[in-house]
């Protein structure tokens, strides 16, 4: 009978090869460790920040006059081109002057008549006066002559005033610009009837400067006034004008008028700001907003608007804390400045917030925090645009 099988002396050569093969298979099936998501973070910094508010405003001409004739008559000529600039004193309209020319002639004739009567009366007085000492004429005759002379002096004065009045009316037949500015479209054509004091011929308004009227709440007014009283050396902050396309008008303005009292119905105070307008860009009636600085917040914390999330009436910031972990923190927001929020509670300077990649930053997860290339938190002046 054959004996029991003996192990081959060469089997030990295959054992290392099998072990290597199994190790290689295990390594091939292993998956690489997942990388933490990458988010863009910004470090919160504190700074003194002017707090401003945008208020709807109405642009009006600094001065605007409706041209109404002082005398009635037909419009005989127009001397201006609508929409063009005019100077104070420029002739704009003529009203038929013939009736006023005739009135001047009539007034001159009446004045000459009364002056002749006065001259005759004065001659009588001078003739009678030497005869009084000798009682050559009755005293009554002299007194009557003297009274008649004084009466005619009054008549001459009245008719001289009447002549000046007719000449003044004649001058009103020429309608001139009361100020330098821009004239609008004529409201009465040549040949039309203009009635004294009621007919509007055209409108002239100043171009430079231009005025902006706006209203602020009582609380804002109180903050602004208290801030100015507390720091009398602080110069008034220029007022910015935001145009309809969102751009900032390049010339700052200044407040030159505040209404005497607040509007009881709205609780607001009407203010007026004056802006230079050398190139005529601004026009009355334009859709604008006033950007008014009402307070300077000390050591304010500003964060980009895109970093703030709202949920169930609360406001949160996504923070990167120790260990590069994500934490969602409730905060309180203050004023909004352009694309930034002022944070009043919940964070402090030096902490990091996620500004991009919020969808990947879940609370408790570890992330790879990458600093933003450019500061996301800018001064309030940079956010105004």
Secondary structure as UniProt FT lines:
FT   TURN            9..11
FT   HELIX           12..29
FT   STRAND          37..43
FT   STRAND          46..61
FT   STRAND          64..68
FT   STRAND          73..78
FT   TURN            82..83
FT   STRAND          85..86
FT   TURN            88..89
FT   STRAND          91..95
FT   HELIX           98..129
FT   TURN            130..135
FT   HELIX           139..172
FT   STRAND          174..176
FT   STRAND          181..183
FT   TURN            190..191
FT   STRAND          193..194
FT   TURN            196..198
FT   STRAND          200..205
FT   STRAND          210..217
FT   HELIX           218..230
FT   TURN            232..233
FT   STRAND          239..242
FT   TURN            244..245
FT   STRAND          253..258
FT   TURN            264..267
FT   STRAND          268..275
FT   TURN            278..279
FT   TURN            284..285
FT   STRAND          287..304
FT   HELIX           305..307
FT   STRAND          308..311
FT   TURN            312..313
FT   STRAND          314..321
FT   HELIX           322..324
FT   STRAND          325..337
FT   TURN            338..339
FT   STRAND          340..345
FT   TURN            349..350
FT   STRAND          352..356
FT   HELIX           358..360
FT   TURN            363..364
FT   STRAND          366..371
FT   HELIX           380..383
//
